[in-house]
Amino acid sequence: ENIRSAIESHLFVYEGTRIKVTTSLGVAELDASMDNPNSLLKLADKALYQSKHNGRNRVTVSTH
């Protein structure tokens, strides 16, 4: 949430034009039951798409 908030509040300038940037994030935690790194990435990706689906500019934590 701190990273998302910092991005949203930062003043970005592109070719002399001020632009507002927001981000959606998906977060997952590595679990001992995961048999490979792709399992972690799939959970984070699913959480990311939940953030986008629920209105964007938010952080969603995987509920694995």
CHARMM-style PDB file with segment names, atoms N, HN, CA, C and O in Angstrom:
ATOM      1  N   GLU     1       0.831  -1.189   0.000  1.00  0.00      PROA
ATOM      2  CA  GLU     1       0.000   0.000   0.000  1.00  0.00      PROA
ATOM      3  C   GLU     1       0.874   1.251   0.000  1.00  0.00      PROA
ATOM      4  O   GLU     1       0.532   2.256  -0.624  1.00  0.00      PROA
ATOM      5  N   ASN     2       1.998   1.184   0.698  1.00  0.00      PROA
ATOM      6  HN  ASN     2       2.276   0.368   1.205  1.00  0.00      PROA
ATOM      7  CA  ASN     2       2.903   2.349   0.717  1.00  0.00      PROA
ATOM      8  C   ASN     2       3.454   2.647  -0.670  1.00  0.00      PROA
ATOM      9  O   ASN     2       3.559   3.811  -1.056  1.00  0.00      PROA
ATOM     10  N   ILE     3       3.801   1.629  -1.410  1.00  0.00      PROA
ATOM     11  HN  ILE     3       3.716   0.683  -1.097  1.00  0.00      PROA
ATOM     12  CA  ILE     3       4.321   1.830  -2.768  1.00  0.00      PROA
ATOM     13  C   ILE     3       3.230   2.398  -3.663  1.00  0.00      PROA
ATOM     14  O   ILE     3       3.474   3.351  -4.403  1.00  0.00      PROA
ATOM     15  N   ARG     4       2.027   1.826  -3.606  1.00  0.00      PROA
ATOM     16  HN  ARG     4       1.829   1.052  -3.005  1.00  0.00      PROA
ATOM     17  CA  ARG     4       0.917   2.306  -4.429  1.00  0.00      PROA
ATOM     18  C   ARG     4       0.615   3.771  -4.124  1.00  0.00      PROA
ATOM     19  O   ARG     4       0.422   4.573  -5.037  1.00  0.00      PROA
ATOM     20  N   SER     5       0.576   4.112  -2.856  1.00  0.00      PROA
ATOM     21  HN  SER     5       0.733   3.461  -2.114  1.00  0.00      PROA
ATOM     22  CA  SER     5       0.290   5.487  -2.445  1.00  0.00      PROA
ATOM     23  C   SER     5       1.380   6.461  -2.899  1.00  0.00      PROA
ATOM     24  O   SER     5       1.080   7.578  -3.320  1.00  0.00      PROA
ATOM     25  N   ALA     6       2.643   6.039  -2.812  1.00  0.00      PROA
ATOM     26  HN  ALA     6       2.887   5.131  -2.470  1.00  0.00      PROA
ATOM     27  CA  ALA     6       3.752   6.903  -3.244  1.00  0.00      PROA
ATOM     28  C   ALA     6       3.676   7.172  -4.739  1.00  0.00      PROA
ATOM     29  O   ALA     6       3.919   8.295  -5.179  1.00  0.00      PROA
ATOM     30  N   ILE     7       3.345   6.159  -5.516  1.00  0.00      PROA
ATOM     31  HN  ILE     7       3.148   5.246  -5.158  1.00  0.00      PROA
ATOM     32  CA  ILE     7       3.208   6.349  -6.973  1.00  0.00      PROA
ATOM     33  C   ILE     7       2.073   7.311  -7.274  1.00  0.00      PROA
ATOM     34  O   ILE     7       2.219   8.205  -8.107  1.00  0.00      PROA
ATOM     35  N   GLU     8       0.943   7.134  -6.602  1.00  0.00      PROA
ATOM     36  HN  GLU     8       0.824   6.408  -5.925  1.00  0.00      PROA
ATOM     37  CA  GLU     8      -0.218   7.987  -6.850  1.00  0.00      PROA
ATOM     38  C   GLU     8       0.057   9.451  -6.498  1.00  0.00      PROA
ATOM     39  O   GLU     8      -0.423  10.353  -7.184  1.00  0.00      PROA
ATOM     40  N   SER     9       0.824   9.689  -5.438  1.00  0.00      PROA
ATOM     41  HN  SER     9       1.214   8.957  -4.880  1.00  0.00      PROA
ATOM     42  CA  SER     9       1.050  11.068  -4.993  1.00  0.00      PROA
ATOM     43  C   SER     9       2.249  11.744  -5.664  1.00  0.00      PROA
ATOM     44  O   SER     9       2.435  12.952  -5.517  1.00  0.00      PROA
ATOM     45  N   HSD    10       3.058  10.985  -6.394  1.00  0.00      PROA
ATOM     46  HN  HSD    10       2.907  10.004  -6.513  1.00  0.00      PROA
ATOM     47  CA  HSD    10       4.245  11.542  -7.041  1.00  0.00      PROA
ATOM     48  C   HSD    10       3.858  12.345  -8.293  1.00  0.00      PROA
ATOM     49  O   HSD    10       2.965  11.954  -9.045  1.00  0.00      PROA
ATOM     50  N   LEU    11       4.536  13.454  -8.493  1.00  0.00      PROA
ATOM     51  HN  LEU    11       5.262  13.771  -7.882  1.00  0.00      PROA
ATOM     52  CA  LEU    11       4.313  14.266  -9.687  1.00  0.00      PROA
ATOM     53  C   LEU    11       5.232  13.769 -10.798  1.00  0.00      PROA
ATOM     54  O   LEU    11       6.449  13.944 -10.730  1.00  0.00      PROA
ATOM     55  N   PHE    12       4.654  13.161 -11.800  1.00  0.00      PROA
ATOM     56  HN  PHE    12       3.666  13.019 -11.855  1.00  0.00      PROA
ATOM     57  CA  PHE    12       5.413  12.691 -12.951  1.00  0.00      PROA
ATOM     58  C   PHE    12       5.302  13.724 -14.065  1.00  0.00      PROA
ATOM     59  O   PHE    12       4.238  14.305 -14.282  1.00  0.00      PROA
ATOM     60  N   VAL    13       6.401  13.946 -14.764  1.00  0.00      PROA
ATOM     61  HN  VAL    13       7.265  13.475 -14.587  1.00  0.00      PROA
ATOM     62  CA  VAL    13       6.413  14.866 -15.889  1.00  0.00      PROA
ATOM     63  C   VAL    13       6.953  14.107 -17.099  1.00  0.00      PROA
ATOM     64  O   VAL    13       8.028  13.508 -17.054  1.00  0.00      PROA
ATOM     65  N   TYR    14       6.181  14.153 -18.170  1.00  0.00      PROA
ATOM     66  HN  TYR    14       5.308  14.640 -18.206  1.00  0.00      PROA
ATOM     67  CA  TYR    14       6.578  13.486 -19.401  1.00  0.00      PROA
ATOM     68  C   TYR    14       6.513  14.491 -20.534  1.00  0.00      PROA
ATOM     69  O   TYR    14       5.448  15.024 -20.846  1.00  0.00      PROA
ATOM     70  N   GLU    15       7.656  14.746 -21.145  1.00  0.00      PROA
ATOM     71  HN  GLU    15       8.522  14.313 -20.892  1.00  0.00      PROA
ATOM     72  CA  GLU    15       7.762  15.730 -22.232  1.00  0.00      PROA
ATOM     73  C   GLU    15       7.104  17.054 -21.860  1.00  0.00      PROA
ATOM     74  O   GLU    15       6.379  17.655 -22.653  1.00  0.00      PROA
ATOM     75  N   GLY    16       7.378  17.491 -20.633  1.00  0.00      PROA
ATOM     76  HN  GLY    16       7.968  17.003 -19.989  1.00  0.00      PROA
ATOM     77  CA  GLY    16       6.880  18.780 -20.163  1.00  0.00      PROA
ATOM     78  C   GLY    16       5.443  18.777 -19.670  1.00  0.00      PROA
ATOM     79  O   GLY    16       4.940  19.819 -19.249  1.00  0.00      PROA
ATOM     80  N   THR    17       4.776  17.644 -19.712  1.00  0.00      PROA
ATOM     81  HN  THR    17       5.185  16.798 -20.054  1.00  0.00      PROA
ATOM     82  CA  THR    17       3.382  17.557 -19.280  1.00  0.00      PROA
ATOM     83  C   THR    17       3.292  16.774 -17.980  1.00  0.00      PROA
ATOM     84  O   THR    17       3.857  15.687 -17.856  1.00  0.00      PROA
ATOM     85  N   ARG    18       2.576  17.339 -17.012  1.00  0.00      PROA
ATOM     86  HN  ARG    18       2.117  18.221 -17.113  1.00  0.00      PROA
ATOM     87  CA  ARG    18       2.350  16.632 -15.758  1.00  0.00      PROA
ATOM     88  C   ARG    18       1.314  15.534 -15.986  1.00  0.00      PROA
ATOM     89  O   ARG    18       0.266  15.760 -16.591  1.00  0.00      PROA
ATOM     90  N   ILE    19       1.630  14.356 -15.492  1.00  0.00      PROA
ATOM     91  HN  ILE    19       2.482  14.173 -15.001  1.00  0.00      PROA
ATOM     92  CA  ILE    19       0.675  13.258 -15.645  1.00  0.00      PROA
ATOM     93  C   ILE    19       0.467  12.560 -14.303  1.00  0.00      PROA
ATOM     94  O   ILE    19       1.372  12.497 -13.471  1.00  0.00      PROA
ATOM     95  N   LYS    20      -0.731  12.044 -14.115  1.00  0.00      PROA
ATOM     96  HN  LYS    20      -1.466  12.095 -14.791  1.00  0.00      PROA
ATOM     97  CA  LYS    20      -1.055  11.277 -12.920  1.00  0.00      PROA
ATOM     98  C   LYS    20      -0.884   9.800 -13.250  1.00  0.00      PROA
ATOM     99  O   LYS    20      -1.366   9.317 -14.275  1.00  0.00      PROA
ATOM    100  N   VAL    21      -0.196   9.100 -12.374  1.00  0.00      PROA
ATOM    101  HN  VAL    21       0.195   9.492 -11.541  1.00  0.00      PROA
ATOM    102  CA  VAL    21       0.037   7.677 -12.554  1.00  0.00      PROA
ATOM    103  C   VAL    21      -0.527   6.939 -11.342  1.00  0.00      PROA
ATOM    104  O   VAL    21      -0.304   7.331 -10.197  1.00  0.00      PROA
ATOM    105  N   THR    22      -1.254   5.874 -11.616  1.00  0.00      PROA
ATOM    106  HN  THR    22      -1.435   5.555 -12.546  1.00  0.00      PROA
ATOM    107  CA  THR    22      -1.719   4.993 -10.554  1.00  0.00      PROA
ATOM    108  C   THR    22      -1.279   3.579 -10.895  1.00  0.00      PROA
ATOM    109  O   THR    22      -0.864   3.298 -12.019  1.00  0.00      PROA
ATOM    110  N   THR    23      -1.373   2.700  -9.920  1.00  0.00      PROA
ATOM    111  HN  THR    23      -1.710   2.928  -9.006  1.00  0.00      PROA
ATOM    112  CA  THR    23      -0.964   1.323 -10.156  1.00  0.00      PROA
ATOM    113  C   THR    23      -1.855   0.359  -9.393  1.00  0.00      PROA
ATOM    114  O   THR    23      -2.372   0.670  -8.320  1.00  0.00      PROA
ATOM    115  N   SER    24      -2.017  -0.799  -9.967  1.00  0.00      PROA
ATOM    116  HN  SER    24      -1.597  -1.052 -10.838  1.00  0.00      PROA
ATOM    117  CA  SER    24      -2.705  -1.892  -9.287  1.00  0.00      PROA
ATOM    118  C   SER    24      -1.662  -2.961  -9.008  1.00  0.00      PROA
ATOM    119  O   SER    24      -0.804  -3.239  -9.846  1.00  0.00      PROA
ATOM    120  N   LEU    25      -1.741  -3.557  -7.832  1.00  0.00      PROA
ATOM    121  HN  LEU    25      -2.438  -3.332  -7.151  1.00  0.00      PROA
ATOM    122  CA  LEU    25      -0.746  -4.547  -7.440  1.00  0.00      PROA
ATOM    123  C   LEU    25      -1.410  -5.821  -6.928  1.00  0.00      PROA
ATOM    124  O   LEU    25      -2.464  -5.781  -6.293  1.00  0.00      PROA
ATOM    125  N   GLY    26      -0.781  -6.929  -7.212  1.00  0.00      PROA
ATOM    126  HN  GLY    26       0.075  -6.962  -7.728  1.00  0.00      PROA
ATOM    127  CA  GLY    26      -1.192  -8.215  -6.664  1.00  0.00      PROA
ATOM    128  C   GLY    26      -0.056  -8.759  -5.822  1.00  0.00      PROA
ATOM    129  O   GLY    26       1.091  -8.797  -6.267  1.00  0.00      PROA
ATOM    130  N   VAL    27      -0.369  -9.177  -4.613  1.00  0.00      PROA
ATOM    131  HN  VAL    27      -1.301  -9.145  -4.252  1.00  0.00      PROA
ATOM    132  CA  VAL    27       0.656  -9.637  -3.683  1.00  0.00      PROA
ATOM    133  C   VAL    27       0.348 -11.074  -3.269  1.00  0.00      PROA
ATOM    134  O   VAL    27      -0.797 -11.419  -2.977  1.00  0.00      PROA
ATOM    135  N   ALA    28       1.384 -11.899  -3.252  1.00  0.00      PROA
ATOM    136  HN  ALA    28       2.314 -11.619  -3.490  1.00  0.00      PROA
ATOM    137  CA  ALA    28       1.236 -13.281  -2.803  1.00  0.00      PROA
ATOM    138  C   ALA    28       2.419 -13.640  -1.909  1.00  0.00      PROA
ATOM    139  O   ALA    28       3.509 -13.083  -2.044  1.00  0.00      PROA
ATOM    140  N   GLU    29       2.190 -14.554  -1.019  1.00  0.00      PROA
ATOM    141  HN  GLU    29       1.304 -15.006  -0.909  1.00  0.00      PROA
ATOM    142  CA  GLU    29       3.229 -14.985  -0.090  1.00  0.00      PROA
ATOM    143  C   GLU    29       3.658 -16.413  -0.424  1.00  0.00      PROA
ATOM    144  O   GLU    29       2.826 -17.287  -0.669  1.00  0.00      PROA
ATOM    145  N   LEU    30       4.959 -16.626  -0.428  1.00  0.00      PROA
ATOM    146  HN  LEU    30       5.635 -15.916  -0.229  1.00  0.00      PROA
ATOM    147  CA  LEU    30       5.496 -17.953  -0.683  1.00  0.00      PROA
ATOM    148  C   LEU    30       5.088 -18.880   0.449  1.00  0.00      PROA
ATOM    149  O   LEU    30       5.224 -18.542   1.625  1.00  0.00      PROA
ATOM    150  N   ASP    31       4.593 -20.040   0.085  1.00  0.00      PROA
ATOM    151  HN  ASP    31       4.483 -20.315  -0.871  1.00  0.00      PROA
ATOM    152  CA  ASP    31       4.083 -21.011   1.041  1.00  0.00      PROA
ATOM    153  C   ASP    31       4.873 -22.308   0.887  1.00  0.00      PROA
ATOM    154  O   ASP    31       5.251 -22.672  -0.227  1.00  0.00      PROA
ATOM    155  N   ALA    32       5.120 -22.996   1.972  1.00  0.00      PROA
ATOM    156  HN  ALA    32       4.812 -22.701   2.876  1.00  0.00      PROA
ATOM    157  CA  ALA    32       5.890 -24.246   1.930  1.00  0.00      PROA
ATOM    158  C   ALA    32       5.211 -25.308   1.072  1.00  0.00      PROA
ATOM    159  O   ALA    32       5.869 -26.231   0.592  1.00  0.00      PROA
ATOM    160  N   SER    33       3.905 -25.183   0.877  1.00  0.00      PROA
ATOM    161  HN  SER    33       3.371 -24.434   1.267  1.00  0.00      PROA
ATOM    162  CA  SER    33       3.188 -26.178   0.075  1.00  0.00      PROA
ATOM    163  C   SER    33       3.350 -25.960  -1.428  1.00  0.00      PROA
ATOM    164  O   SER    33       2.951 -26.815  -2.218  1.00  0.00      PROA
ATOM    165  N   MET    34       3.922 -24.842  -1.829  1.00  0.00      PROA
ATOM    166  HN  MET    34       4.246 -24.147  -1.187  1.00  0.00      PROA
ATOM    167  CA  MET    34       4.094 -24.548  -3.251  1.00  0.00      PROA
ATOM    168  C   MET    34       5.253 -25.373  -3.799  1.00  0.00      PROA
ATOM    169  O   MET    34       6.349 -25.382  -3.237  1.00  0.00      PROA
ATOM    170  N   ASP    35       4.994 -26.062  -4.901  1.00  0.00      PROA
ATOM    171  HN  ASP    35       4.104 -26.055  -5.357  1.00  0.00      PROA
ATOM    172  CA  ASP    35       6.006 -26.951  -5.437  1.00  0.00      PROA
ATOM    173  C   ASP    35       6.950 -26.296  -6.439  1.00  0.00      PROA
ATOM    174  O   ASP    35       7.969 -26.882  -6.802  1.00  0.00      PROA
ATOM    175  N   ASN    36       6.614 -25.058  -6.900  1.00  0.00      PROA
ATOM    176  HN  ASN    36       5.785 -24.582  -6.605  1.00  0.00      PROA
ATOM    177  CA  ASN    36       7.518 -24.371  -7.820  1.00  0.00      PROA
ATOM    178  C   ASN    36       7.208 -22.872  -7.831  1.00  0.00      PROA
ATOM    179  O   ASN    36       6.138 -22.454  -7.391  1.00  0.00      PROA
ATOM    180  N   PRO    37       8.151 -22.066  -8.335  1.00  0.00      PROA
ATOM    181  CA  PRO    37       7.961 -20.607  -8.344  1.00  0.00      PROA
ATOM    182  C   PRO    37       6.739 -20.155  -9.150  1.00  0.00      PROA
ATOM    183  O   PRO    37       6.160 -19.109  -8.854  1.00  0.00      PROA
ATOM    184  N   ASN    38       6.347 -20.917 -10.145  1.00  0.00      PROA
ATOM    185  HN  ASN    38       6.817 -21.766 -10.385  1.00  0.00      PROA
ATOM    186  CA  ASN    38       5.192 -20.534 -10.944  1.00  0.00      PROA
ATOM    187  C   ASN    38       3.919 -20.481 -10.115  1.00  0.00      PROA
ATOM    188  O   ASN    38       3.023 -19.695 -10.421  1.00  0.00      PROA
ATOM    189  N   SER    39       3.819 -21.285  -9.089  1.00  0.00      PROA
ATOM    190  HN  SER    39       4.547 -21.924  -8.840  1.00  0.00      PROA
ATOM    191  CA  SER    39       2.647 -21.257  -8.205  1.00  0.00      PROA
ATOM    192  C   SER    39       2.514 -19.886  -7.546  1.00  0.00      PROA
ATOM    193  O   SER    39       1.416 -19.338  -7.452  1.00  0.00      PROA
ATOM    194  N   LEU    40       3.630 -19.345  -7.094  1.00  0.00      PROA
ATOM    195  HN  LEU    40       4.522 -19.791  -7.170  1.00  0.00      PROA
ATOM    196  CA  LEU    40       3.638 -18.024  -6.469  1.00  0.00      PROA
ATOM    197  C   LEU    40       3.239 -16.950  -7.482  1.00  0.00      PROA
ATOM    198  O   LEU    40       2.425 -16.077  -7.180  1.00  0.00      PROA
ATOM    199  N   LEU    41       3.811 -17.019  -8.671  1.00  0.00      PROA
ATOM    200  HN  LEU    41       4.472 -17.728  -8.916  1.00  0.00      PROA
ATOM    201  CA  LEU    41       3.490 -16.034  -9.712  1.00  0.00      PROA
ATOM    202  C   LEU    41       2.013 -16.094 -10.105  1.00  0.00      PROA
ATOM    203  O   LEU    41       1.389 -15.057 -10.329  1.00  0.00      PROA
ATOM    204  N   LYS    42       1.459 -17.289 -10.187  1.00  0.00      PROA
ATOM    205  HN  LYS    42       1.966 -18.131 -10.005  1.00  0.00      PROA
ATOM    206  CA  LYS    42       0.044 -17.428 -10.533  1.00  0.00      PROA
ATOM    207  C   LYS    42      -0.851 -16.784  -9.489  1.00  0.00      PROA
ATOM    208  O   LYS    42      -1.841 -16.138  -9.833  1.00  0.00      PROA
ATOM    209  N   LEU    43      -0.510 -16.956  -8.209  1.00  0.00      PROA
ATOM    210  HN  LEU    43       0.294 -17.481  -7.930  1.00  0.00      PROA
ATOM    211  CA  LEU    43      -1.303 -16.332  -7.143  1.00  0.00      PROA
ATOM    212  C   LEU    43      -1.215 -14.814  -7.203  1.00  0.00      PROA
ATOM    213  O   LEU    43      -2.224 -14.122  -7.061  1.00  0.00      PROA
ATOM    214  N   ALA    44      -0.008 -14.296  -7.412  1.00  0.00      PROA
ATOM    215  HN  ALA    44       0.812 -14.858  -7.527  1.00  0.00      PROA
ATOM    216  CA  ALA    44       0.170 -12.844  -7.502  1.00  0.00      PROA
ATOM    217  C   ALA    44      -0.563 -12.288  -8.714  1.00  0.00      PROA
ATOM    218  O   ALA    44      -1.167 -11.218  -8.636  1.00  0.00      PROA
ATOM    219  N   ASP    45      -0.515 -13.006  -9.835  1.00  0.00      PROA
ATOM    220  HN  ASP    45      -0.025 -13.875  -9.898  1.00  0.00      PROA
ATOM    221  CA  ASP    45      -1.204 -12.573 -11.049  1.00  0.00      PROA
ATOM    222  C   ASP    45      -2.721 -12.553 -10.839  1.00  0.00      PROA
ATOM    223  O   ASP    45      -3.399 -11.623 -11.277  1.00  0.00      PROA
ATOM    224  N   LYS    46      -3.240 -13.560 -10.180  1.00  0.00      PROA
ATOM    225  HN  LYS    46      -2.690 -14.315  -9.824  1.00  0.00      PROA
ATOM    226  CA  LYS    46      -4.677 -13.612  -9.889  1.00  0.00      PROA
ATOM    227  C   LYS    46      -5.085 -12.425  -9.004  1.00  0.00      PROA
ATOM    228  O   LYS    46      -6.118 -11.796  -9.235  1.00  0.00      PROA
ATOM    229  N   ALA    47      -4.270 -12.129  -7.997  1.00  0.00      PROA
ATOM    230  HN  ALA    47      -3.431 -12.639  -7.809  1.00  0.00      PROA
ATOM    231  CA  ALA    47      -4.552 -10.989  -7.119  1.00  0.00      PROA
ATOM    232  C   ALA    47      -4.488  -9.673  -7.892  1.00  0.00      PROA
ATOM    233  O   ALA    47      -5.293  -8.775  -7.645  1.00  0.00      PROA
ATOM    234  N   LEU    48      -3.544  -9.549  -8.821  1.00  0.00      PROA
ATOM    235  HN  LEU    48      -2.891 -10.279  -9.022  1.00  0.00      PROA
ATOM    236  CA  LEU    48      -3.441  -8.345  -9.650  1.00  0.00      PROA
ATOM    237  C   LEU    48      -4.720  -8.129 -10.450  1.00  0.00      PROA
ATOM    238  O   LEU    48      -5.254  -7.021 -10.484  1.00  0.00      PROA
ATOM    239  N   TYR    49      -5.210  -9.181 -11.091  1.00  0.00      PROA
ATOM    240  HN  TYR    49      -4.776 -10.082 -11.064  1.00  0.00      PROA
ATOM    241  CA  TYR    49      -6.429  -9.035 -11.888  1.00  0.00      PROA
ATOM    242  C   TYR    49      -7.649  -8.756 -11.020  1.00  0.00      PROA
ATOM    243  O   TYR    49      -8.599  -8.125 -11.486  1.00  0.00      PROA
ATOM    244  N   GLN    50      -7.645  -9.209  -9.774  1.00  0.00      PROA
ATOM    245  HN  GLN    50      -6.873  -9.721  -9.396  1.00  0.00      PROA
ATOM    246  CA  GLN    50      -8.714  -8.841  -8.852  1.00  0.00      PROA
ATOM    247  C   GLN    50      -8.658  -7.348  -8.557  1.00  0.00      PROA
ATOM    248  O   GLN    50      -9.697  -6.693  -8.474  1.00  0.00      PROA
ATOM    249  N   SER    51      -7.452  -6.807  -8.399  1.00  0.00      PROA
ATOM    250  HN  SER    51      -6.609  -7.339  -8.466  1.00  0.00      PROA
ATOM    251  CA  SER    51      -7.299  -5.360  -8.186  1.00  0.00      PROA
ATOM    252  C   SER    51      -7.870  -4.586  -9.363  1.00  0.00      PROA
ATOM    253  O   SER    51      -8.615  -3.624  -9.176  1.00  0.00      PROA
ATOM    254  N   LYS    52      -7.527  -4.996 -10.562  1.00  0.00      PROA
ATOM    255  HN  LYS    52      -6.922  -5.777 -10.714  1.00  0.00      PROA
ATOM    256  CA  LYS    52      -8.030  -4.310 -11.753  1.00  0.00      PROA
ATOM    257  C   LYS    52      -9.538  -4.428 -11.866  1.00  0.00      PROA
ATOM    258  O   LYS    52     -10.214  -3.457 -12.207  1.00  0.00      PROA
ATOM    259  N   HSD    53     -10.069  -5.603 -11.584  1.00  0.00      PROA
ATOM    260  HN  HSD    53      -9.520  -6.391 -11.307  1.00  0.00      PROA
ATOM    261  CA  HSD    53     -11.510  -5.836 -11.681  1.00  0.00      PROA
ATOM    262  C   HSD    53     -12.289  -5.025 -10.644  1.00  0.00      PROA
ATOM    263  O   HSD    53     -13.416  -4.600 -10.901  1.00  0.00      PROA
ATOM    264  N   ASN    54     -11.688  -4.813  -9.476  1.00  0.00      PROA
ATOM    265  HN  ASN    54     -10.772  -5.158  -9.267  1.00  0.00      PROA
ATOM    266  CA  ASN    54     -12.381  -4.115  -8.386  1.00  0.00      PROA
ATOM    267  C   ASN    54     -12.203  -2.611  -8.400  1.00  0.00      PROA
ATOM    268  O   ASN    54     -12.509  -1.948  -7.409  1.00  0.00      PROA
ATOM    269  N   GLY    55     -11.714  -2.057  -9.498  1.00  0.00      PROA
ATOM    270  HN  GLY    55     -11.466  -2.596 -10.303  1.00  0.00      PROA
ATOM    271  CA  GLY    55     -11.661  -0.607  -9.605  1.00  0.00      PROA
ATOM    272  C   GLY    55     -10.298  -0.009  -9.843  1.00  0.00      PROA
ATOM    273  O   GLY    55     -10.181   1.211  -9.958  1.00  0.00      PROA
ATOM    274  N   ARG    56      -9.278  -0.809  -9.921  1.00  0.00      PROA
ATOM    275  HN  ARG    56      -9.373  -1.800  -9.829  1.00  0.00      PROA
ATOM    276  CA  ARG    56      -7.920  -0.351 -10.186  1.00  0.00      PROA
ATOM    277  C   ARG    56      -7.382   0.535  -9.064  1.00  0.00      PROA
ATOM    278  O   ARG    56      -8.101   0.893  -8.131  1.00  0.00      PROA
ATOM    279  N   ASN    57      -6.096   0.878  -9.178  1.00  0.00      PROA
ATOM    280  HN  ASN    57      -5.511   0.587  -9.935  1.00  0.00      PROA
ATOM    281  CA  ASN    57      -5.393   1.708  -8.198  1.00  0.00      PROA
ATOM    282  C   ASN    57      -5.588   1.159  -6.778  1.00  0.00      PROA
ATOM    283  O   ASN    57      -6.005   1.872  -5.866  1.00  0.00      PROA
ATOM    284  N   ARG    58      -5.278  -0.105  -6.629  1.00  0.00      PROA
ATOM    285  HN  ARG    58      -4.939  -0.684  -7.371  1.00  0.00      PROA
ATOM    286  CA  ARG    58      -5.417  -0.751  -5.329  1.00  0.00      PROA
ATOM    287  C   ARG    58      -4.451  -1.915  -5.212  1.00  0.00      PROA
ATOM    288  O   ARG    58      -3.849  -2.346  -6.195  1.00  0.00      PROA
ATOM    289  N   VAL    59      -4.315  -2.413  -4.000  1.00  0.00      PROA
ATOM    290  HN  VAL    59      -4.804  -2.063  -3.201  1.00  0.00      PROA
ATOM    291  CA  VAL    59      -3.486  -3.571  -3.723  1.00  0.00      PROA
ATOM    292  C   VAL    59      -4.403  -4.702  -3.267  1.00  0.00      PROA
ATOM    293  O   VAL    59      -5.240  -4.520  -2.384  1.00  0.00      PROA
ATOM    294  N   THR    60      -4.232  -5.864  -3.880  1.00  0.00      PROA
ATOM    295  HN  THR    60      -3.551  -6.011  -4.598  1.00  0.00      PROA
ATOM    296  CA  THR    60      -4.983  -7.041  -3.460  1.00  0.00      PROA
ATOM    297  C   THR    60      -4.001  -8.116  -3.032  1.00  0.00      PROA
ATOM    298  O   THR    60      -3.056  -8.435  -3.753  1.00  0.00      PROA
ATOM    299  N   VAL    61      -4.235  -8.667  -1.856  1.00  0.00      PROA
ATOM    300  HN  VAL    61      -5.002  -8.408  -1.270  1.00  0.00      PROA
ATOM    301  CA  VAL    61      -3.390  -9.726  -1.323  1.00  0.00      PROA
ATOM    302  C   VAL    61      -4.049 -11.062  -1.608  1.00  0.00      PROA
ATOM    303  O   VAL    61      -5.239 -11.239  -1.350  1.00  0.00      PROA
ATOM    304  N   SER    62      -3.291 -11.990  -2.134  1.00  0.00      PROA
ATOM    305  HN  SER    62      -2.324 -11.846  -2.344  1.00  0.00      PROA
ATOM    306  CA  SER    62      -3.804 -13.316  -2.447  1.00  0.00      PROA
ATOM    307  C   SER    62      -4.343 -13.983  -1.190  1.00  0.00      PROA
ATOM    308  O   SER    62      -3.778 -13.848  -0.105  1.00  0.00      PROA
ATOM    309  N   THR    63      -5.442 -14.701  -1.355  1.00  0.00      PROA
ATOM    310  HN  THR    63      -5.901 -14.811  -2.237  1.00  0.00      PROA
ATOM    311  CA  THR    63      -6.050 -15.412  -0.228  1.00  0.00      PROA
ATOM    312  C   THR    63      -5.809 -16.904  -0.355  1.00  0.00      PROA
ATOM    313  O   THR    63      -6.714 -17.703  -0.110  1.00  0.00      PROA
ATOM    314  N   HSD    64      -4.596 -17.288  -0.736  1.00  0.00      PROA
ATOM    315  HN  HSD    64      -3.861 -16.639  -0.935  1.00  0.00      PROA
ATOM    316  CA  HSD    64      -4.235 -18.699  -0.929  1.00  0.00      PROA
ATOM    317  C   HSD    64      -4.492 -19.494   0.325  1.00  0.00      PROA
ATOM    318  OT1 HSD    64      -4.249 -20.700   0.352  1.00  0.00      PROA
TER     319      HSD     64
END
